[in-house]
Amino acid sequence: VQLQASGGGSVQPGGSLRLSCAASGSSFRGNVMGWYRQAPGNEREWVASITGTGTTNYSDSVKGRFTISRDVAKNTVYLQMNRLKSEDTAVYYCTGRRGILYWGKGTQVTVSS
């Protein structure tokens, strides 16, 4: 099973980015997929998740600014990030749960003026 994240980059405060994460080797249809992030010097923290039926949950720090979605046919999960803040700077990791929690390699998001 592989999870490949993409879409990271550098953006100014107030800007937007869209992360994508494509799964291969196994289908996560019906399973929870999500995003975590880790900022320098901080522990990894949960950001958002989406169930197989499309129910979404968000951490308080991103609620109202980030939107998680998925394309079941493409086995892909997305994270639309709007109104980005400097404190959103982190490496973002996508996850998929099939019994155990699978992690993808991270993608760097930098928010700076």
C-alpha positions in Angstrom: 0.0 0.0 0.0 1.3 3.4 -0.9 -0.1 6.9 -0.3 1.5 9.6 -2.4 0.8 13.2 -1.4 1.3 16.2 -3.6 0.4 19.8 -3.9 2.5 21.4 -1.2 4.5 24.6 -1.7 5.0 28.1 -0.5 2.2 30.6 -0.3 1.6 34.0 1.4 -0.7 34.4 4.4 -4.3 34.4 3.2 -3.5 32.3 0.2 -4.8 28.8 -0.7 -3.3 25.4 -1.6 -4.9 22.1 -2.5 -3.2 18.9 -1.4 -3.9 15.5 -3.1 -3.1 12.0 -1.9 -3.5 9.1 -4.2 -3.6 5.6 -2.8 -2.2 2.6 -4.7 -1.9 -1.1 -3.9 -5.2 -1.2 -2.0 -8.5 0.4 -2.1 -9.6 2.6 0.9 -13.2 2.6 -0.3 -15.4 2.5 2.8 -12.5 3.3 5.0 -11.4 6.5 6.8 -8.8 8.7 5.2 -7.3 11.8 6.6 -4.5 14.3 7.0 -2.0 15.0 9.8 0.7 17.7 10.0 3.9 18.3 11.9 5.5 21.7 12.3 9.1 22.1 13.3 9.6 21.3 17.0 6.0 20.1 17.4 4.4 16.8 17.6 2.4 15.4 14.7 -1.2 16.5 15.0 -4.4 15.4 13.3 -5.9 17.9 10.9 -9.0 16.3 9.2 -10.6 13.0 8.3 -13.3 11.7 6.1 -15.2 8.4 6.4 -16.2 6.1 3.7 -19.7 7.6 3.7 -18.3 11.1 3.4 -18.6 12.3 7.0 -15.9 14.9 7.8 -14.2 16.1 10.9 -11.7 18.8 11.5 -9.4 20.0 14.2 -10.5 23.3 15.7 -7.4 25.0 14.3 -8.5 24.5 10.7 -12.3 24.3 11.0 -13.9 26.8 8.6 -10.7 27.2 6.5 -9.9 23.7 5.3 -12.1 21.2 3.5 -11.4 17.5 3.1 -12.9 15.5 0.3 -12.4 12.3 -1.6 -12.8 10.7 -5.0 -13.6 7.1 -4.3 -13.2 6.0 -7.9 -9.7 7.5 -8.0 -8.8 6.3 -4.5 -7.7 9.8 -3.7 -8.3 12.2 -0.8 -7.9 16.0 -1.0 -7.3 18.8 1.4 -8.4 22.3 0.2 -6.7 24.9 2.4 -7.9 28.4 2.3 -7.0 31.5 4.4 -3.7 30.0 5.2 -1.8 31.3 8.3 1.9 31.2 9.2 1.0 28.6 11.9 -0.2 26.2 9.1 3.4 25.8 8.1 4.2 22.1 8.4 4.8 18.9 6.7 1.4 17.4 5.8 0.8 13.6 5.8 -2.1 11.7 4.4 -3.4 8.6 6.0 -5.7 5.7 5.2 -7.0 3.1 7.6 -7.4 -0.5 6.7 -7.0 -2.3 10.0 -3.8 -0.4 10.6 -3.1 3.2 9.8 -1.1 3.7 6.7 1.0 6.8 6.3 2.1 8.6 3.1 5.3 10.6 2.7 4.8 14.2 3.7 4.5 17.2 1.6 5.8 20.6 2.8 3.5 23.6 3.2 5.1 26.9 3.9 3.1 30.0 4.7 5.2 33.1 4.8 5.3 36.7 3.6 
